[in-house]
């Protein structure tokens, strides 16, 4: 189903009957007073993989000072404690958020349901995903499922390097649990492939894939429980990913604030008219966003 930015009905991707007008805004403070909570993406909004964005930090801190609960919602495959440590290293103030919910947090429940040992694809830094779970890590031929958290070395490898491995796993009939649905993220000025790219390729060759991170519901349910928000209509979801942040918001129910100078920066800057460009890109994907801005301020 395709929806336009001028739709006023909720529809399959609407948000509680409020108009999805794609209005450009200059600051979060303009609109955040209408909400009880903010679910904010991390990579691409709060930092670029190397350094934090001070303006975003200040905007979220100011929202919390107004009594609005802020949950950082990230498709990181690691549990929240690992992301807190990463953000601390970037000197991001803990005053700008109430809680962090990761794709890894939601994925751990899926892993716990696997009846048997698992084969892991991803770097050693992601091993904390398995801490506290009664699961055995084994080789591919002995596994009951495959868990993918990323490429083993995303600095040099590409998803194409995994074609042979994915074909073998599919031939074994192993279901895949993907801890990060993102296809790519920015690391500084570079685009780095994520585990979502491997999940995409696995599904394309007939493999079964389960995901818990954005845009899928489990991560939103966890965030809602943490801040005790009963109605998605009282939540503003902020992010730069069209098929993760915006689609996740549309499916779950919050209003969406699209950050245009992020992962889709080149595409969303393709016209002299930002509003027309954003409207066209969203319409092409059947998505809606109530607000947009270049960067979170």
Secondary structure, DSSP 8 states (H G I E B T S, - for coil): ----TT--S-TTT--TT-----EE-S-GGGTGGG-SEEEE--BTTTB-SSSB-HHHHHHHHHHHHTT-EEEEEE--SS-HHHHHHHHHHTT--GGG-SEEEEHHHHHHHHHHT-SS-EEEES-GGGGGGGTTS---B--GGG-SEEEE-S-TTTTT--GGGGHHHHHHHHHTT-EEEES---SEEEETTEEEE-HHHHHHHHHHTT--EEE-STTSHHHHHHHHHHHT---GGGEEEEES-IIIIIHHHHHH--EEEEESSSTTHHHHTSSS-HHHHHHHHHHHHT---SEEESS--
